[in-house]
Amino acid sequence: MSCLNVIYDLKHEPIHFGILPSLVCADIKRERMGLQWCRMFAVMASGDGFRQRSQRDKISNSQEKYWRLHYMILSATRLLPSCISSSIFDDRELFFEMSAQLTPIIPSVGPGSDGAGIDTQYMFGKHKATIRLAKKGVDIQRLMATEYAKTSASNWAASRAQGRPVISLTLRQSSFLEGRNSNIAEWVKFADYVETKGFVPIFVPDTEASLNGRLDLPDRFVINELAALNMEIRNAFYEACDLNYFVGNGPCFLPYYNKNIDYIVCNLLVPGYPTESPEHYEKLGLPVGSQMPGQANGYGKLVWEPDNADVLIREFDLWCGARKLGNA
């Protein structure tokens, strides 16, 4: 079988939306090697099985990490059409004994590189790499919904919309780094405005908020909790919507790497948070005011302003204008 074997080493790799640029980079490598398929092996780390690199890694318990591994990481691999299988290896030593039978394989496996035989140079900076590749004309928008997920998500949305266009509003509502959270009151104002224009706003809550039952949203709105709990369903739901709003956190990776999702992303800059700073975006290759390169979406825009209702409404009105001109 013409297949690239991809190691997703949980000693180094995250169990969040960071899997998405990793999948894209792996698929670009597969394509350049002239291979038809790829398959992913999630290899557990020593100890509790996961990396201990970021602040969030260290405060999350192993039960939460295992849940994310199954419903985010493995679910995400189904978004890449060339990925024919994914599996979890909890016996790290056994996997590396077997890896000699897996060729070609990335990252390369050999004696010594990180104490466990993996070339760590491939591991990091995948989002930055995709931005660089997109600027060179490489197609980075390789993710898409599976047919069953898309049909199911479309039927779900249609049953709530009853013929009206749908706009998804994806929130950040985490107890971790709360200063990055969505301004819920402003999003509610925006949702009310959208309804007056004949659209159906559907909220996608934060995964953490959904699991803990703390949505903090008025009962009058439609809420899609299922999308918050499964990467495949989330992606399909976004494809089914006419427009999707995000803040600058993990879920906005989905439209960056999927040309079938129209989007607006705001609140990219949050004072006091290094990963939401102008310097961080400059290092990524996205200086403040720029747009994500390599986008073939019907409509896609980075808005470098806070998620205030007036900003959200202004961008909605601009989208409506572009839509009437056939640009969305």
C-alpha positions as CSV (number, residue, x, y, z in Angstrom):
1,M,0.0,0.0,0.0
2,S,1.3,3.5,-0.9
3,C,1.1,4.9,2.6
4,L,2.9,7.4,4.8
5,N,3.0,6.4,8.5
6,V,2.7,9.4,10.8
7,I,3.7,9.4,14.5
8,Y,1.7,11.7,16.7
9,D,4.0,11.5,19.8
10,L,2.1,12.5,22.9
11,K,5.3,13.2,24.7
12,H,5.6,16.3,22.5
13,E,2.3,17.0,20.8
14,P,-0.8,18.6,22.2
15,I,-4.3,17.1,22.7
16,H,-6.2,20.1,21.3
17,F,-6.8,21.8,18.0
18,G,-3.1,21.9,17.3
19,I,-3.6,18.4,15.7
20,L,-5.1,20.2,12.7
21,P,-1.9,21.9,11.3
22,S,-0.1,18.6,12.1
23,L,-2.5,16.7,9.9
24,V,-2.0,19.3,7.1
25,C,1.8,19.2,7.3
26,A,1.7,15.4,7.2
27,D,-0.6,15.4,4.1
28,I,1.7,17.8,2.3
29,K,4.6,15.5,3.1
30,R,2.6,12.5,1.8
31,E,1.8,14.3,-1.4
32,R,5.4,15.4,-2.0
33,M,6.5,11.8,-1.5
34,G,4.0,10.6,-4.2
35,L,2.1,8.5,-1.7
36,Q,-1.7,7.9,-1.8
37,W,-2.6,7.5,1.9
38,C,-1.4,8.2,5.4
39,R,-2.2,6.6,8.7
40,M,-1.6,8.1,12.2
41,F,-0.2,6.4,15.3
42,A,-0.8,8.3,18.5
43,V,2.0,7.1,20.8
44,M,1.5,7.6,24.5
45,A,4.3,9.2,26.6
46,S,5.7,7.7,29.7
47,G,4.0,8.4,33.0
48,D,0.3,9.5,32.6
49,G,0.7,9.1,28.8
50,F,0.8,12.8,27.9
51,R,3.3,15.7,27.5
52,Q,4.0,18.0,30.4
53,R,5.0,21.1,28.5
54,S,2.4,23.9,28.8
55,Q,0.6,25.3,31.8
56,R,-2.6,23.6,30.7
57,D,-0.8,20.2,30.3
58,K,0.2,20.4,33.9
59,I,-3.2,21.3,35.4
60,S,-5.4,18.9,33.3
61,N,-6.0,15.5,34.8
62,S,-5.4,12.3,33.0
63,Q,-9.1,11.5,32.6
64,E,-9.7,14.8,30.7
65,K,-6.7,14.1,28.6
66,Y,-7.9,10.6,27.6
67,W,-11.3,12.1,26.7
68,R,-9.6,14.7,24.5
69,L,-7.4,12.1,22.9
70,H,-10.4,10.1,21.7
71,Y,-12.9,12.8,20.8
72,M,-10.6,15.5,19.5
73,I,-7.4,13.9,18.3
74,L,-8.7,10.6,16.7
75,S,-11.9,12.4,15.6
76,A,-9.8,15.0,13.8
77,T,-8.0,12.4,11.7
78,R,-11.4,11.7,10.0
79,L,-11.3,15.3,8.5
80,L,-8.3,14.4,6.4
81,P,-9.5,12.4,3.3
82,S,-6.1,10.7,2.8
83,C,-5.9,9.4,6.4
84,I,-7.2,5.8,6.2
85,S,-6.7,4.9,9.9
86,S,-5.6,6.1,13.3
87,S,-4.8,4.2,16.4
88,I,-3.4,4.6,19.9
89,F,-0.3,2.9,21.2
90,D,0.0,2.9,25.0
91,D,3.1,0.8,25.0
92,R,5.8,3.3,23.9
93,E,8.7,0.8,23.9
94,L,6.8,-1.8,22.0
95,F,5.8,0.8,19.3
96,F,9.4,1.8,18.7
97,E,10.4,-1.9,18.5
98,M,7.7,-2.3,15.8
99,S,8.5,1.0,14.0
100,A,11.2,-0.5,11.9
101,Q,8.5,-2.3,10.0
102,L,6.7,1.0,9.2
103,T,8.3,2.7,6.2
104,P,8.1,5.5,5.2
105,I,7.6,7.1,8.5
106,I,7.5,10.7,9.9
107,P,9.0,11.9,12.1
108,S,12.0,9.7,11.5
109,V,12.8,7.1,14.1
110,G,16.4,6.4,15.1
111,P,18.7,6.2,18.1
112,G,18.8,9.1,20.4
113,S,17.1,12.2,19.2
114,D,14.9,12.8,22.2
115,G,15.8,9.8,24.4
116,A,13.0,7.8,22.8
117,G,14.1,7.6,19.2
118,I,12.0,10.4,17.5
119,D,13.3,13.2,15.4
120,T,11.8,16.2,17.3
121,Q,12.6,18.7,14.6
122,Y,9.4,17.8,12.8
123,M,7.3,18.2,15.9
124,F,6.9,21.9,16.5
125,G,5.7,25.1,14.8
126,K,3.2,23.4,12.4
127,H,0.8,26.4,12.2
128,K,3.8,28.7,11.4
129,A,4.9,26.1,8.8
130,T,1.5,26.1,7.1
131,I,1.4,29.9,6.9
132,R,4.8,29.9,5.3
133,L,3.8,27.2,2.8
134,A,0.6,28.9,1.9
135,K,2.5,32.1,1.0
136,K,4.5,29.9,-1.4
137,G,1.3,28.7,-3.1
138,V,0.9,25.3,-1.4
139,D,-2.6,24.2,-0.7
140,I,-3.1,24.0,3.0
141,Q,-6.9,23.7,3.0
142,R,-7.1,19.9,3.0
143,L,-9.7,19.2,5.7
144,M,-13.4,18.5,5.0
145,A,-16.4,16.9,6.5
146,T,-17.2,13.3,5.9
147,E,-20.5,12.8,4.0
148,Y,-22.4,11.3,6.9
149,A,-21.3,13.9,9.3
150,K,-22.2,16.7,6.9
151,T,-25.6,15.3,6.1
152,S,-26.4,14.9,9.8
153,A,-25.2,18.4,10.7
154,S,-27.1,19.9,7.8
155,N,-30.3,18.2,8.8
156,W,-29.8,19.3,12.4
157,A,-29.3,22.9,11.4
158,A,-32.2,22.9,8.9
159,S,-34.6,21.6,11.6
160,R,-33.7,24.6,13.8
161,A,-33.6,27.2,11.0
162,Q,-36.8,26.3,9.2
163,G,-35.6,27.8,5.9
164,R,-33.7,30.7,7.3
165,P,-29.9,31.2,6.9
166,V,-27.7,30.1,9.9
167,I,-24.8,31.8,11.6
168,S,-22.7,29.9,14.1
169,L,-21.2,31.7,17.1
170,T,-18.4,29.8,18.7
171,L,-17.5,30.9,22.2
172,R,-14.5,30.5,24.5
173,Q,-15.7,30.0,28.1
174,S,-12.8,28.4,29.8
175,S,-11.7,28.5,33.5
176,F,-8.1,28.5,32.1
177,L,-6.7,31.9,31.1
178,E,-10.1,33.5,31.5
179,G,-9.0,36.8,30.1
180,R,-9.1,35.2,26.6
181,N,-12.8,34.3,27.0
182,S,-15.5,35.6,24.8
183,N,-17.5,38.6,26.0
184,I,-20.8,36.8,26.4
185,A,-22.9,39.9,26.9
186,E,-21.6,41.3,23.6
187,W,-22.2,38.1,21.7
188,V,-25.8,38.0,23.1
189,K,-26.4,41.5,21.7
190,F,-25.0,40.4,18.4
191,A,-27.2,37.3,18.3
192,D,-30.3,39.4,19.0
193,Y,-29.3,41.7,16.1
194,V,-28.8,38.8,13.7
195,E,-32.3,37.5,14.5
196,T,-33.8,40.9,13.6
197,K,-32.2,40.4,10.1
198,G,-33.9,37.1,9.5
199,F,-30.9,34.9,10.4
200,V,-30.8,32.1,13.0
201,P,-27.8,32.4,15.4
202,I,-26.7,29.1,16.8
203,F,-24.1,29.1,19.6
204,V,-21.4,26.5,19.9
205,P,-20.3,26.6,23.5
206,D,-16.8,26.0,24.8
207,T,-16.1,22.2,25.3
208,E,-15.2,22.8,28.9
209,A,-18.4,24.7,29.5
210,S,-20.5,22.1,27.9
211,L,-19.0,19.3,29.8
212,N,-19.4,21.2,33.1
213,G,-23.0,22.4,32.3
214,R,-22.1,26.1,32.7
215,L,-23.2,27.6,29.4
216,D,-24.2,31.0,30.7
217,L,-26.5,31.7,27.7
218,P,-30.1,32.7,27.6
219,D,-32.6,29.9,27.0
220,R,-34.1,31.7,23.9
221,F,-31.1,30.8,21.8
222,V,-30.3,27.6,19.9
223,I,-27.2,25.9,21.3
224,N,-25.3,23.1,19.6
225,E,-23.6,21.2,22.4
226,L,-22.9,18.2,20.3
227,A,-20.5,20.2,18.1
228,A,-18.6,21.2,21.2
229,L,-18.0,17.5,22.0
230,N,-16.8,16.0,18.8
231,M,-14.3,17.4,16.2
232,E,-15.9,15.6,13.2
233,I,-19.4,16.9,14.1
234,R,-18.1,20.4,14.8
235,N,-16.4,20.7,11.4
236,A,-19.5,19.4,9.6
237,F,-21.7,21.8,11.4
238,Y,-19.5,24.8,10.4
239,E,-19.7,23.6,6.8
240,A,-23.5,23.5,7.0
241,C,-23.7,27.1,8.3
242,D,-23.9,30.2,6.0
243,L,-21.3,32.0,8.1
244,N,-19.3,31.1,11.3
245,Y,-17.9,33.5,13.9
246,F,-14.9,32.7,16.0
247,V,-12.5,34.3,18.5
248,G,-8.8,33.7,18.2
249,N,-8.6,30.2,19.8
250,G,-8.4,26.6,18.8
251,P,-11.7,26.2,16.8
252,C,-10.7,28.9,14.3
253,F,-8.1,26.5,12.9
254,L,-10.9,24.5,11.3
255,P,-11.8,27.2,8.7
256,Y,-8.1,28.0,8.1
257,Y,-7.6,24.5,6.8
258,N,-11.1,23.8,5.3
259,K,-12.2,25.8,2.2
260,N,-15.8,24.9,2.8
261,I,-16.2,27.0,5.9
262,D,-17.0,30.7,5.6
263,Y,-15.7,32.6,8.6
264,I,-15.0,35.8,10.6
265,V,-12.4,35.6,13.4
266,C,-12.1,38.4,15.9
267,N,-10.5,39.1,19.3
268,L,-7.1,37.9,18.1
269,L,-5.2,40.3,20.3
270,V,-5.6,40.1,24.1
271,P,-3.3,42.2,26.3
272,G,-1.3,40.3,28.8
273,Y,-1.3,37.0,26.9
274,P,1.8,36.1,24.9
275,T,0.0,33.9,22.4
276,E,-2.4,36.7,21.7
277,S,0.2,39.4,21.3
278,P,1.4,41.3,18.1
279,E,4.8,39.8,18.6
280,H,3.4,36.2,18.5
281,Y,1.5,36.8,15.3
282,E,4.6,38.5,13.8
283,K,6.6,35.3,14.5
284,L,3.8,33.2,12.9
285,G,4.0,35.3,9.7
286,L,0.7,37.0,10.4
287,P,1.5,40.6,11.3
288,V,-1.4,42.6,12.8
289,G,-3.9,43.7,10.1
290,S,-3.0,40.8,7.7
291,Q,-5.1,37.9,6.5
292,M,-4.5,34.2,6.7
293,P,-2.9,33.2,3.4
294,G,-4.0,30.4,1.1
295,Q,-7.7,30.8,1.7
296,A,-10.1,29.6,-0.9
297,N,-13.2,30.0,1.3
298,G,-16.2,31.8,-0.1
299,Y,-15.7,34.4,2.7
300,G,-12.9,34.5,5.3
301,K,-11.7,37.4,7.4
302,L,-9.4,38.1,10.3
303,V,-10.7,41.1,12.3
304,W,-8.0,42.5,14.6
305,E,-10.4,44.1,17.0
306,P,-12.1,42.9,20.3
307,D,-15.4,41.0,20.2
308,N,-17.6,44.0,21.0
309,A,-21.1,43.9,19.6
310,D,-20.5,46.9,17.3
311,V,-17.5,45.1,15.7
312,L,-19.5,41.9,15.3
313,I,-22.4,43.7,13.8
314,R,-20.3,45.8,11.5
315,E,-18.6,42.7,10.1
316,F,-22.0,41.0,9.7
317,D,-23.3,43.9,7.7
318,L,-20.1,43.9,5.5
319,W,-20.6,40.1,4.9
320,C,-24.2,40.7,4.0
321,G,-23.1,43.3,1.4
322,A,-20.5,41.0,-0.1
323,R,-23.0,38.2,-0.1
324,K,-25.4,40.2,-2.2
325,L,-22.6,40.8,-4.7
326,G,-22.0,37.1,-4.9
327,N,-18.7,37.1,-3.1
328,A,-19.8,34.9,-0.2
